[in-house]
């Protein structure tokens, strides 16, 4: 049952939106573990809200979010039907898995890294060919702004996101920028994981990005890609070790 946290005087400490997020996590977990299988209809709204101990408003908010992620389909007058979560979800689903912790296992991150590598390699190749001195100076400015201690900015990874977005901008292909903006929340949610990997491979992201920028200034796309792939190979090895040991990253 999902229960609102109380201050002790009967006043809920959780706002409605926050409670709907908890409902979203519970229901999505049931889809992932097979409690709600693809093609089945969820229990009636009144019964499900009563089971979870929440209002129907909070439940509806959670269901709307599930629909936007491609996890369920709401059919007016017919009910809420579970979709195949291995086939139908959107990037919103990836963002949710990262933010909620439901996807914080090595296999999820290995899958994410494969996609990240695909786009990152092409961006570096194009940036090496097309970046102007102004582009490189903007990338340098982001690199120079990296937090040097355990600040909120470091943990949230905003600077890391901006570094890669400036590289995307340097490709002169705006679609790369738009794609990165789409996964901005995922970047933030996974930053703590990559900080752990920094320790595993004994190299900070700031050091990695400095090497990448040096290669871009030399217009050496092959070297920039080699630097990135060497680090990503180390990350993948560390993640596979975690998977074999059964460790999670939440």
N, C-alpha and C positions, 0 to 999 in steps of 0.2 A: 504494500500500500504506500502511496505517496502522501506524506503528511506535511502540512505547512509547519515551519518552526515557529514556536510561540515565545513571546517575551515573558510569559508567566502570568500575564494579566488578561489572557485571551486575545491579545492583539497579535496577528500574524507578523513575523519579521520578513517573510518573503513576499515580494510584490507579485501580482498576478502573472506578469510576464516571466518572472523567474520561476514561478511554480510551473508554468506551461513548459519551460525548458526541462524541468525535471520529469514531467510527464513524457515529453518528447524522448528523453533518454531511455526511460523505462519501456516505452512502446517499441522504440527502434531496437533495443536489445532483444525484445521478444521476437522481432522479425529476424534478426541475425541468428538467434539460437534455434530458430525453427518452431518456436511456440506458436507463431502466426505464420503459416506457410503461404507461399505464392498462390494466388487464385482464391483464397478463402476470404470471407467477409468478417470484419471485426465485430465484436459484440455490439449490441445496440448502444447508442450514445448514453442513455440514462443509466444502463446497467454498468457500462465501463467506467463512467464517472464515479458511480457509487463504489465500485470495486477499488478504484485508485484513491478514493477519498478526496476528490477535487471537484470544483464546479464544472458544469458543462461548458462554460465559457473558456476556462483554462484548457479543457480537453479539446475544444474546437480549434483553439490557437495552435496546439501541438499538432493536430491532424492537418491543419493547413500547411504547417512547416514540413510535415512528412510528405505531403503532396508536392510541394515545391522542390523537394529533394528527389522526387521520383520513387518514393518508397511505397506510397499508397495512391489510389485514385478514389476521389469522392464522387459518388453518383447521387445526385439529388433524388430523394425518394426511394433509393435502392440500398444505400449504405456505403460503407467504406471498405474497399477491397485491397488486399495486399498484392503488390507487384513483385516481380522477381528482382531481388536486390542485387543479383549478380549481373543483371542485364539493363535495367531501366534507369538507375539513378543518374543524377547530374553532378556537376562539380560541387554543388551545395552539399551533397551527401559526403563528399570527401572532406570538405571544410568542417562539417559537423562531426565526423569520425575523429578528426584531429583535435577539435576544440573540446569535445566531450570526454575524450580519453578512450572511447570504445574502439578506436582504431590504433591505439598505441601499442602495437606489437611489431616485432622486427619484420615480419612478412609484409605488413601494410607499408612500412617505410621502404622496404626494398622495391615494392611495386611503384611507390611514389618516386623513388630515386631513378628508376628506369625512364619514367616519363620526363622527369626533370632533366636528366642527362640529354635526352633527345633534343629538347628545346635549347638547353644551355649551350650545347656544342654548336648548333647552327647559329645562334646569336653571336657567339665569339668569332666564328669564321666571318660572318658578315660585318661585324663591328671592326675587325682588323682591316677589312677592305675599305669600309666606308666612313669610319669615324673621322671627324674633323678635329683640329687642335682644340676647338671650343668644347666638343664632346668629351675629349679626354680630360680637359680641365674640370668639367663638371663631375666626371667620375672620380677624379683626384680629390675634389672638394668633399665628396661623400666619404671617401677613404679617410681623409684627414679628420672627419667628425666622429669616427668610431669611439664609443665609450671605452674607457680604460679600466673600469671596475664593474662590480656587480650592480649596476644601476638598472632602473626599470627599462630605460632605453635599450640596454644590452639584452636584457631578458626577453623583451618584446620583439627584438630584431628589426625594428623599423629601419635602421641604418643599412642592414644587410639587404632588405627589400629594395631600398632606394639605390643601392649600388647596382644591383642587377637590372633595375628599371632603367637606369642611365645607360647601361650597356645595350638594353633593348632599344632605347631611343637612338643610340648611335648606329643601329642597323639601318635606319631610315625606313624601316617597315613598321608602321604604327600598330599592326596587328599583334606584334610581339608585346608591345606596351599594354594593349588591351587585355591580352591573355594573362599577363602578370598581375594586372589590377584585379582580374577575376579570382586569382588565388591568393590575394593579399592576406586574408584572414587565416588561410592555411599556413602561410609563411610564419605569421605570428604564433600560431598554435604549436608549430613544430620547432620553434626556435630553441626551446629548452632541451629538446632531444638532440639537436645538433651541437649545443654547448657540451652535452655529455660526450658526444662523439669527438669533439675537439680534444677532450682529455684522453679519450681512447687512442687517438692517432697522434697525439702530441703536436698538434698544429692548430692554431686559432684560425677562425675564418678571416680575421683581419690580415694575418700573414699570407693566407691563401690568396685573398683578393689583391694584395700588394703585388704578388708574383704575376697574377693575371693582368693587372694594369701595366706592369712593366713590359710584358709581351705585346700588349696592344699598342703601346707607344712605339715599339719597334716594328709595328705592322706585321708581327709574326703570329698569324692565326694558328698555325700548327703547334707552336710552343704554348700558346694560351690554352688550347684544347688539351695538350698533353699534361699541363699543370692541373687543370680541372679534373681530367679523368684519373690521374694518379691519386688525387684526394678522394674522388668518388669511389674508386676501387678499394681504398682503405676503409671508407665508411661502410661499403657493402660487406667487406670481410668482417668488420666489427659487428654489424647487424646479424650476419649469419652465425657468428659465435654466440650472440645473445639468443638467437632463435634456438640453437642447439642446446643451450643451457636452460632454456625455458624462461629466461628473464624477460620482463616487460619493461616498457619505457615510460610508464605513466608516473 
